[in-house]
Amino acid sequence: MPNLNGAVWRKSSRSHEQGQCVELALNLPGVAAVRDSKTPEQDALVFTKAQLQTFLATIKSGRLDL
């Protein structure tokens, strides 16, 4: 697991007022990290930048919709 101490987290633009949102850190060397804002002390999902682009494209395409 990469060291995330220097991560600069930003909240989703679609976050709710109750604070239930996803946070993303893009400033890490070679990787991007995603975490749940309600439990920031827990582990984050870490992706290479290419993996994150594929993951986000898959979400946007609707292929993961139930």
Residue pairs with C-beta under 8 A, 6 or more apart in sequence:
1 43
1 46
2 28
2 31
2 33
2 46
4 25
4 28
4 33
4 44
4 46
6 27
6 28
7 25
7 27
7 28
7 33
7 44
8 25
8 26
8 27
9 23
9 24
9 25
9 35
9 40
10 23
10 24
10 25
10 26
11 21
11 22
11 23
11 37
12 21
12 22
12 23
12 24
14 21
15 21
15 22
15 37
19 37
19 38
20 37
20 38
21 37
22 34
22 35
22 36
22 37
23 34
23 35
23 36
23 37
23 40
24 32
24 33
24 34
25 32
25 33
25 34
25 35
25 44
26 32
30 48
30 49
31 46
31 47
31 48
31 49
32 46
32 47
32 48
32 49
32 52
33 44
33 45
33 46
33 47
34 44
34 45
34 47
34 52
35 42
35 43
35 44
35 45
36 42
47 55
58 64
